[in-house]
Amino acid sequence: PRLSLRTETLSASFVIRLNDFYAKKAAILLGLGFGWMPENLIRAELRSKKILPVPWSEGAIHIFRPQLYVRADKKLGRAATMFRDALLSAPPVAA
């Protein structure tokens, strides 16, 4: 069962860092915390209200805009070329 405990007084020693968003989503669905999540991974849970946005003083929405910087005198490798192509083919994100 979920505990209705305030988290403001928790020290950093009570923070658990997970290595990917899928583990983080599973923990959030179990009621074990909160944190930023990519909307595409939790869209259905937001719609069904299994997950709710947490009001935050700096805003609950963050848009990640990846950027690729390359040196003009170096040719892109295979991975960077694939990454660049994926960025260029992605649909634009509304701000």
A tleap script that builds the chain and sets N, CA, C and O, in Angstrom:
source leaprc.protein.ff14SB
mol = sequence {
  NPRO ARG LEU SER LEU ARG THR GLU THR LEU
  SER ALA SER PHE VAL ILE ARG LEU ASN ASP
  PHE TYR ALA LYS LYS ALA ALA ILE LEU LEU
  GLY LEU GLY PHE GLY TRP MET PRO GLU ASN
  LEU ILE ARG ALA GLU LEU ARG SER LYS LYS
  ILE LEU PRO VAL PRO TRP SER GLU GLY ALA
  ILE HIE ILE PHE ARG PRO GLN LEU TYR VAL
  ARG ALA ASP LYS LYS LEU GLY ARG ALA ALA
  THR MET PHE ARG ASP ALA LEU LEU SER ALA
  PRO PRO VAL ALA CALA
}
set mol.1.N position { 0.825 -1.202 0.000 }
set mol.1.CA position { 0.000 0.000 0.000 }
set mol.1.C position { 0.863 1.257 0.000 }
set mol.1.O position { 1.968 1.271 0.543 }
set mol.2.N position { 0.348 2.287 -0.605 }
set mol.2.CA position { 1.073 3.551 -0.665 }
set mol.2.C position { 1.024 4.246 0.686 }
set mol.2.O position { -0.005 4.255 1.361 }
set mol.3.N position { 2.145 4.820 1.063 }
set mol.3.CA position { 2.207 5.588 2.300 }
set mol.3.C position { 2.088 7.052 1.956 }
set mol.3.O position { 2.706 7.509 0.994 }
set mol.4.N position { 1.323 7.785 2.704 }
set mol.4.CA position { 1.180 9.221 2.460 }
set mol.4.C position { 2.184 9.963 3.333 }
set mol.4.O position { 1.819 10.609 4.315 }
set mol.5.N position { 3.440 9.861 2.960 }
set mol.5.CA position { 4.496 10.515 3.722 }
set mol.5.C position { 5.036 11.687 2.926 }
set mol.5.O position { 5.146 11.617 1.702 }
set mol.6.N position { 5.374 12.767 3.621 }
set mol.6.CA position { 5.980 13.925 2.970 }
set mol.6.C position { 7.441 13.594 2.686 }
set mol.6.O position { 8.074 12.852 3.438 }
set mol.7.N position { 7.972 14.146 1.600 }
set mol.7.CA position { 9.343 13.827 1.195 }
set mol.7.C position { 10.311 14.990 1.363 }
set mol.7.O position { 11.505 14.830 1.110 }
set mol.8.N position { 9.827 16.160 1.783 }
set mol.8.CA position { 10.696 17.334 1.876 }
set mol.8.C position { 11.872 17.124 2.816 }
set mol.8.O position { 12.949 17.672 2.584 }
set mol.9.N position { 11.687 16.349 3.862 }
set mol.9.CA position { 12.733 16.205 4.872 }
set mol.9.C position { 13.677 15.035 4.604 }
set mol.9.O position { 14.593 14.794 5.391 }
set mol.10.N position { 13.473 14.319 3.531 }
set mol.10.CA position { 14.353 13.192 3.232 }
set mol.10.C position { 15.719 13.698 2.798 }
set mol.10.O position { 15.827 14.630 2.001 }
set mol.11.N position { 16.736 13.085 3.323 }
set mol.11.CA position { 18.085 13.473 2.916 }
set mol.11.C position { 18.452 12.734 1.631 }
set mol.11.O position { 17.735 11.837 1.189 }
set mol.12.N position { 19.556 13.119 1.052 }
set mol.12.CA position { 20.008 12.492 -0.195 }
set mol.12.C position { 20.275 11.003 -0.021 }
set mol.12.O position { 20.263 10.262 -1.004 }
set mol.13.N position { 20.514 10.550 1.200 }
set mol.13.CA position { 20.766 9.119 1.413 }
set mol.13.C position { 19.513 8.281 1.168 }
set mol.13.O position { 19.602 7.058 1.063 }
set mol.14.N position { 18.352 8.922 1.076 }
set mol.14.CA position { 17.113 8.206 0.808 }
set mol.14.C position { 16.751 8.220 -0.680 }
set mol.14.O position { 15.703 7.704 -1.066 }
set mol.15.N position { 17.594 8.793 -1.494 }
set mol.15.CA position { 17.342 8.862 -2.923 }
set mol.15.C position { 17.895 7.605 -3.582 }
set mol.15.O position { 19.044 7.227 -3.353 }
set mol.16.N position { 17.076 6.969 -4.395 }
set mol.16.CA position { 17.512 5.800 -5.153 }
set mol.16.C position { 17.546 6.188 -6.617 }
set mol.16.O position { 16.557 6.687 -7.152 }
set mol.17.N position { 18.652 5.969 -7.254 }
set mol.17.CA position { 18.801 6.303 -8.671 }
set mol.17.C position { 18.679 5.026 -9.485 }
set mol.17.O position { 19.376 4.043 -9.233 }
set mol.18.N position { 17.787 5.055 -10.460 }
set mol.18.CA position { 17.563 3.902 -11.327 }
set mol.18.C position { 18.257 4.153 -12.665 }
set mol.18.O position { 18.411 5.296 -13.095 }
set mol.19.N position { 18.669 3.075 -13.308 }
set mol.19.CA position { 19.489 3.241 -14.504 }
set mol.19.C position { 18.711 3.411 -15.803 }
set mol.19.O position { 19.318 3.670 -16.842 }
set mol.20.N position { 17.398 3.274 -15.778 }
set mol.20.CA position { 16.639 3.519 -17.007 }
set mol.20.C position { 15.208 3.923 -16.681 }
set mol.20.O position { 14.742 3.767 -15.553 }
set mol.21.N position { 14.523 4.446 -17.695 }
set mol.21.CA position { 13.168 4.945 -17.479 }
set mol.21.C position { 12.167 3.819 -17.253 }
set mol.21.O position { 11.131 4.051 -16.631 }
set mol.22.N position { 12.438 2.616 -17.734 }
set mol.22.CA position { 11.500 1.510 -17.536 }
set mol.22.C position { 11.483 1.080 -16.070 }
set mol.22.O position { 10.421 0.787 -15.520 }
set mol.23.N position { 12.657 1.041 -15.437 }
set mol.23.CA position { 12.717 0.732 -14.005 }
set mol.23.C position { 12.066 1.853 -13.204 }
set mol.23.O position { 11.371 1.594 -12.221 }
set mol.24.N position { 12.286 3.086 -13.619 }
set mol.24.CA position { 11.697 4.239 -12.931 }
set mol.24.C position { 10.168 4.206 -13.044 }
set mol.24.O position { 9.463 4.473 -12.071 }
set mol.25.N position { 9.668 3.880 -14.231 }
set mol.25.CA position { 8.219 3.794 -14.426 }
set mol.25.C position { 7.626 2.713 -13.527 }
set mol.25.O position { 6.584 2.921 -12.906 }
set mol.26.N position { 8.290 1.556 -13.458 }
set mol.26.CA position { 7.796 0.467 -12.605 }
set mol.26.C position { 7.749 0.910 -11.147 }
set mol.26.O position { 6.789 0.605 -10.440 }
set mol.27.N position { 8.776 1.625 -10.691 }
set mol.27.CA position { 8.800 2.106 -9.309 }
set mol.27.C position { 7.688 3.124 -9.061 }
set mol.27.O position { 7.026 3.084 -8.024 }
set mol.28.N position { 7.488 4.024 -10.002 }
set mol.28.CA position { 6.423 5.031 -9.852 }
set mol.28.C position { 5.056 4.366 -9.810 }
set mol.28.O position { 4.204 4.751 -9.009 }
set mol.29.N position { 4.838 3.375 -10.660 }
set mol.29.CA position { 3.553 2.670 -10.663 }
set mol.29.C position { 3.320 1.912 -9.359 }
set mol.29.O position { 2.175 1.681 -8.970 }
set mol.30.N position { 4.397 1.525 -8.685 }
set mol.30.CA position { 4.270 0.872 -7.377 }
set mol.30.C position { 4.126 1.882 -6.244 }
set mol.30.O position { 3.972 1.501 -5.084 }
set mol.31.N position { 4.175 3.175 -6.582 }
set mol.31.CA position { 4.047 4.207 -5.567 }
set mol.31.C position { 5.334 4.452 -4.805 }
set mol.31.O position { 5.300 4.934 -3.673 }
set mol.32.N position { 6.468 4.127 -5.410 }
set mol.32.CA position { 7.747 4.225 -4.704 }
set mol.32.C position { 8.525 5.483 -5.015 }
set mol.32.O position { 9.731 5.528 -4.773 }
set mol.33.N position { 7.885 6.493 -5.537 }
set mol.33.CA position { 8.626 7.722 -5.780 }
set mol.33.C position { 8.026 8.558 -6.880 }
set mol.33.O position { 6.875 8.382 -7.278 }
set mol.34.N position { 8.848 9.478 -7.361 }
set mol.34.CA position { 8.422 10.388 -8.405 }
set mol.34.C position { 9.657 10.819 -9.168 }
set mol.34.O position { 10.782 10.613 -8.714 }
set mol.35.N position { 9.448 11.406 -10.305 }
set mol.35.CA position { 10.570 11.909 -11.095 }
set mol.35.C position { 10.142 12.206 -12.509 }
set mol.35.O position { 9.032 11.878 -12.927 }
set mol.36.N position { 11.050 12.837 -13.242 }
set mol.36.CA position { 10.773 13.206 -14.623 }
set mol.36.C position { 10.729 11.951 -15.482 }
set mol.36.O position { 11.580 11.071 -15.353 }
set mol.37.N position { 9.733 11.875 -16.361 }
set mol.37.CA position { 9.588 10.742 -17.278 }
set mol.37.C position { 9.262 11.267 -18.664 }
set mol.37.O position { 8.528 12.247 -18.789 }
set mol.38.N position { 9.791 10.638 -19.711 }
set mol.38.CA position { 9.391 11.008 -21.072 }
set mol.38.C position { 7.902 10.701 -21.258 }
set mol.38.O position { 7.433 9.616 -20.913 }
set mol.39.N position { 7.180 11.659 -21.800 }
set mol.39.CA position { 5.727 11.504 -21.923 }
set mol.39.C position { 5.329 10.293 -22.758 }
set mol.39.O position { 4.325 9.644 -22.465 }
set mol.40.N position { 6.102 9.981 -23.793 }
set mol.40.CA position { 5.722 8.852 -24.641 }
set mol.40.C position { 5.744 7.524 -23.877 }
set mol.40.O position { 5.089 6.572 -24.303 }
set mol.41.N position { 6.471 7.433 -22.770 }
set mol.41.CA position { 6.511 6.195 -21.988 }
set mol.41.C position { 5.364 6.084 -20.986 }
set mol.41.O position { 5.080 4.994 -20.487 }
set mol.42.N position { 4.709 7.197 -20.691 }
set mol.42.CA position { 3.650 7.169 -19.663 }
set mol.42.C position { 2.334 7.765 -20.157 }
set mol.42.O position { 1.446 8.055 -19.355 }
set mol.43.N position { 2.202 7.948 -21.462 }
set mol.43.CA position { 1.006 8.587 -22.019 }
set mol.43.C position { -0.279 7.872 -21.589 }
set mol.43.O position { -1.242 8.520 -21.178 }
set mol.44.N position { -0.294 6.550 -21.683 }
set mol.44.CA position { -1.507 5.791 -21.319 }
set mol.44.C position { -1.801 5.918 -19.821 }
set mol.44.O position { -2.961 6.028 -19.424 }
set mol.45.N position { -0.758 5.903 -18.995 }
set mol.45.CA position { -0.946 6.020 -17.552 }
set mol.45.C position { -1.421 7.414 -17.160 }
set mol.45.O position { -2.209 7.561 -16.226 }
set mol.46.N position { -0.947 8.436 -17.867 }
set mol.46.CA position { -1.441 9.792 -17.622 }
set mol.46.C position { -2.913 9.899 -17.994 }
set mol.46.O position { -3.707 10.486 -17.259 }
set mol.47.N position { -3.273 9.325 -19.146 }
set mol.47.CA position { -4.657 9.376 -19.608 }
set mol.47.C position { -5.597 8.666 -18.629 }
set mol.47.O position { -6.696 9.148 -18.355 }
set mol.48.N position { -5.154 7.514 -18.104 }
set mol.48.CA position { -6.008 6.749 -17.187 }
set mol.48.C position { -5.877 7.212 -15.734 }
set mol.48.O position { -6.533 6.673 -14.842 }
set mol.49.N position { -5.027 8.215 -15.505 }
set mol.49.CA position { -4.808 8.805 -14.179 }
set mol.49.C position { -4.115 7.847 -13.205 }
set mol.49.O position { -4.185 8.042 -11.992 }
set mol.50.N position { -3.435 6.796 -13.737 }
set mol.50.CA position { -2.616 5.945 -12.873 }
set mol.50.C position { -1.381 6.708 -12.416 }
set mol.50.O position { -0.836 6.447 -11.343 }
set mol.51.N position { -0.947 7.651 -13.241 }
set mol.51.CA position { 0.172 8.537 -12.915 }
set mol.51.C position { -0.326 9.967 -13.078 }
set mol.51.O position { -0.993 10.291 -14.061 }
set mol.52.N position { -0.001 10.815 -12.114 }
set mol.52.CA position { -0.418 12.214 -12.172 }
set mol.52.C position { 0.812 13.117 -12.186 }
set mol.52.O position { 1.812 12.814 -11.534 }
set mol.53.N position { 0.743 14.223 -12.925 }
set mol.53.CA position { 1.866 15.170 -12.880 }
set mol.53.C position { 1.968 15.805 -11.498 }
set mol.53.O position { 0.956 16.120 -10.872 }
set mol.54.N position { 3.180 15.986 -11.038 }
set mol.54.CA position { 3.417 16.610 -9.741 }
set mol.54.C position { 3.637 18.098 -9.961 }
set mol.54.O position { 4.515 18.484 -10.732 }
set mol.55.N position { 2.844 18.946 -9.290 }
set mol.55.CA position { 3.084 20.387 -9.426 }
set mol.55.C position { 4.483 20.714 -8.915 }
set mol.55.O position { 4.874 20.274 -7.834 }
set mol.56.N position { 5.222 21.476 -9.686 }
set mol.56.CA position { 6.594 21.827 -9.318 }
set mol.56.C position { 6.795 23.299 -9.598 }
set mol.56.O position { 6.280 23.821 -10.587 }
set mol.57.N position { 7.529 23.966 -8.749 }
set mol.57.CA position { 7.688 25.422 -8.861 }
set mol.57.C position { 8.275 25.845 -10.209 }
set mol.57.O position { 7.977 26.937 -10.693 }
set mol.58.N position { 9.095 25.004 -10.812 }
set mol.58.CA position { 9.711 25.350 -12.096 }
set mol.58.C position { 8.931 24.799 -13.287 }
set mol.58.O position { 9.371 24.925 -14.430 }
set mol.59.N position { 7.786 24.196 -13.027 }
set mol.59.CA position { 6.958 23.653 -14.093 }
set mol.59.C position { 7.099 22.146 -14.183 }
set mol.59.O position { 8.182 21.606 -13.954 }
set mol.60.N position { 6.019 21.466 -14.513 }
set mol.60.CA position { 6.018 20.011 -14.569 }
set mol.60.C position { 6.397 19.490 -15.954 }
set mol.60.O position { 6.541 18.282 -16.141 }
set mol.61.N position { 6.558 20.377 -16.914 }
set mol.61.CA position { 6.861 19.957 -18.284 }
set mol.61.C position { 8.275 20.376 -18.640 }
set mol.61.O position { 8.669 21.522 -18.422 }
set mol.62.N position { 9.027 19.447 -19.186 }
set mol.62.CA position { 10.374 19.732 -19.684 }
set mol.62.C position { 10.479 19.130 -21.074 }
set mol.62.O position { 10.148 17.962 -21.280 }
set mol.63.N position { 10.933 19.916 -22.010 }
set mol.63.CA position { 11.101 19.424 -23.378 }
set mol.63.C position { 12.580 19.228 -23.635 }
set mol.63.O position { 13.371 20.162 -23.505 }
set mol.64.N position { 12.949 18.020 -24.000 }
set mol.64.CA position { 14.333 17.685 -24.301 }
set mol.64.C position { 14.561 17.900 -25.786 }
set mol.64.O position { 13.889 17.298 -26.624 }
set mol.65.N position { 15.496 18.746 -26.095 }
set mol.65.CA position { 15.837 19.026 -27.489 }
set mol.65.C position { 17.281 18.618 -27.727 }
set mol.65.O position { 18.199 19.397 -27.471 }
set mol.66.N position { 17.487 17.400 -28.214 }
set mol.66.CA position { 18.867 16.950 -28.427 }
set mol.66.C position { 19.551 17.768 -29.515 }
set mol.66.O position { 18.917 18.205 -30.475 }
set mol.67.N position { 20.834 17.963 -29.351 }
set mol.67.CA position { 21.632 18.671 -30.341 }
set mol.67.C position { 22.880 17.853 -30.621 }
set mol.67.O position { 23.442 17.227 -29.722 }
set mol.68.N position { 23.298 17.865 -31.848 }
set mol.68.CA position { 24.488 17.130 -32.250 }
set mol.68.C position { 25.522 18.134 -32.729 }
set mol.68.O position { 25.294 18.865 -33.693 }
set mol.69.N position { 26.649 18.162 -32.055 }
set mol.69.CA position { 27.742 19.046 -32.446 }
set mol.69.C position { 28.841 18.191 -33.059 }
set mol.69.O position { 29.211 17.151 -32.515 }
set mol.70.N position { 29.348 18.631 -34.172 }
set mol.70.CA position { 30.421 17.897 -34.836 }
set mol.70.C position { 31.523 18.866 -35.238 }
set mol.70.O position { 31.301 20.068 -35.379 }
set mol.71.N position { 32.679 18.327 -35.413 }
set mol.71.CA position { 33.792 19.138 -35.888 }
set mol.71.C position { 33.732 19.198 -37.406 }
set mol.71.O position { 33.539 18.179 -38.069 }
set mol.72.N position { 33.899 20.388 -37.949 }
set mol.72.CA position { 33.793 20.579 -39.396 }
set mol.72.C position { 34.876 19.810 -40.147 }
set mol.72.O position { 34.676 19.426 -41.300 }
set mol.73.N position { 36.009 19.584 -39.508 }
set mol.73.CA position { 37.116 18.918 -40.199 }
set mol.73.C position { 37.095 17.401 -40.047 }
set mol.73.O position { 37.999 16.725 -40.539 }
set mol.74.N position { 36.074 16.849 -39.369 }
set mol.74.CA position { 35.977 15.395 -39.174 }
set mol.74.C position { 34.692 14.869 -39.797 }
set mol.74.O position { 33.621 15.445 -39.606 }
set mol.75.N position { 34.801 13.781 -40.539 }
set mol.75.CA position { 33.619 13.141 -41.124 }
set mol.75.C position { 32.881 12.359 -40.030 }
set mol.75.O position { 33.507 11.748 -39.164 }
set mol.76.N position { 31.543 12.385 -40.082 }
set mol.76.CA position { 30.740 11.641 -39.106 }
set mol.76.C position { 30.973 10.149 -39.265 }
set mol.76.O position { 31.091 9.639 -40.380 }
set mol.77.N position { 31.037 9.453 -38.132 }
set mol.77.CA position { 31.118 7.999 -38.153 }
set mol.77.C position { 29.736 7.398 -38.366 }
set mol.77.O position { 28.751 8.116 -38.539 }
set mol.78.N position { 29.678 6.079 -38.352 }
set mol.78.CA position { 28.421 5.377 -38.607 }
set mol.78.C position { 27.347 5.694 -37.561 }
set mol.78.O position { 26.203 5.979 -37.916 }
set mol.79.N position { 27.713 5.645 -36.270 }
set mol.79.CA position { 26.737 5.890 -35.199 }
set mol.79.C position { 26.246 7.337 -35.238 }
set mol.79.O position { 25.045 7.583 -35.124 }
set mol.80.N position { 27.152 8.289 -35.396 }
set mol.80.CA position { 26.756 9.699 -35.437 }
set mol.80.C position { 25.883 9.977 -36.651 }
set mol.80.O position { 24.950 10.776 -36.568 }
set mol.81.N position { 26.170 9.335 -37.776 }
set mol.81.CA position { 25.345 9.506 -38.978 }
set mol.81.C position { 23.935 8.977 -38.732 }
set mol.81.O position { 22.957 9.619 -39.115 }
set mol.82.N position { 23.823 7.805 -38.094 }
set mol.82.CA position { 22.503 7.239 -37.791 }
set mol.82.C position { 21.742 8.134 -36.813 }
set mol.82.O position { 20.539 8.347 -36.966 }
set mol.83.N position { 22.449 8.659 -35.806 }
set mol.83.CA position { 21.828 9.551 -34.826 }
set mol.83.C position { 21.339 10.830 -35.498 }
set mol.83.O position { 20.217 11.271 -35.252 }
set mol.84.N position { 22.177 11.426 -36.345 }
set mol.84.CA position { 21.799 12.637 -37.067 }
set mol.84.C position { 20.567 12.385 -37.930 }
set mol.84.O position { 19.631 13.184 -37.928 }
set mol.85.N position { 20.565 11.283 -38.661 }
set mol.85.CA position { 19.426 10.964 -39.529 }
set mol.85.C position { 18.139 10.763 -38.723 }
set mol.85.O position { 17.061 11.168 -39.158 }
set mol.86.N position { 18.258 10.136 -37.545 }
set mol.86.CA position { 17.082 9.933 -36.696 }
set mol.86.C position { 16.554 11.269 -36.184 }
set mol.86.O position { 15.342 11.481 -36.139 }
set mol.87.N position { 17.458 12.171 -35.798 }
set mol.87.CA position { 17.026 13.501 -35.353 }
set mol.87.C position { 16.338 14.266 -36.465 }
set mol.87.O position { 15.312 14.909 -36.246 }
set mol.88.N position { 16.906 14.195 -37.655 }
set mol.88.CA position { 16.339 14.952 -38.774 }
set mol.88.C position { 15.005 14.390 -39.240 }
set mol.88.O position { 14.177 15.128 -39.775 }
set mol.89.N position { 14.785 13.085 -39.044 }
set mol.89.CA position { 13.534 12.480 -39.509 }
set mol.89.C position { 12.429 12.502 -38.447 }
set mol.89.O position { 11.281 12.176 -38.746 }
set mol.90.N position { 12.768 12.886 -37.208 }
set mol.90.CA position { 11.769 12.920 -36.140 }
set mol.90.C position { 10.774 14.053 -36.374 }
set mol.90.O position { 11.147 15.117 -36.868 }
set mol.91.N position { 9.502 13.827 -36.020 }
set mol.91.CA position { 8.524 14.908 -36.159 }
set mol.91.C position { 8.844 16.039 -35.185 }
set mol.91.O position { 9.383 15.797 -34.105 }
set mol.92.N position { 8.517 17.262 -35.561 }
set mol.92.CA position { 8.791 18.383 -34.651 }
set mol.92.C position { 7.962 18.274 -33.381 }
set mol.92.O position { 6.845 17.758 -33.402 }
set mol.93.N position { 8.512 18.761 -32.279 }
set mol.93.CA position { 7.841 18.734 -30.980 }
set mol.93.C position { 7.279 20.128 -30.717 }
set mol.93.O position { 7.977 21.134 -30.844 }
set mol.94.N position { 6.007 20.160 -30.350 }
set mol.94.CA position { 5.378 21.455 -30.019 }
set mol.94.C position { 5.930 21.939 -28.678 }
set mol.94.O position { 6.044 21.165 -27.728 }
set mol.95.N position { 6.262 23.196 -28.614 }
set mol.95.CA position { 6.820 23.741 -27.359 }
set mol.95.C position { 5.742 24.138 -26.399 }
set mol.95.O position { 6.036 24.611 -25.301 }
savepdb mol mol.pdb
quit
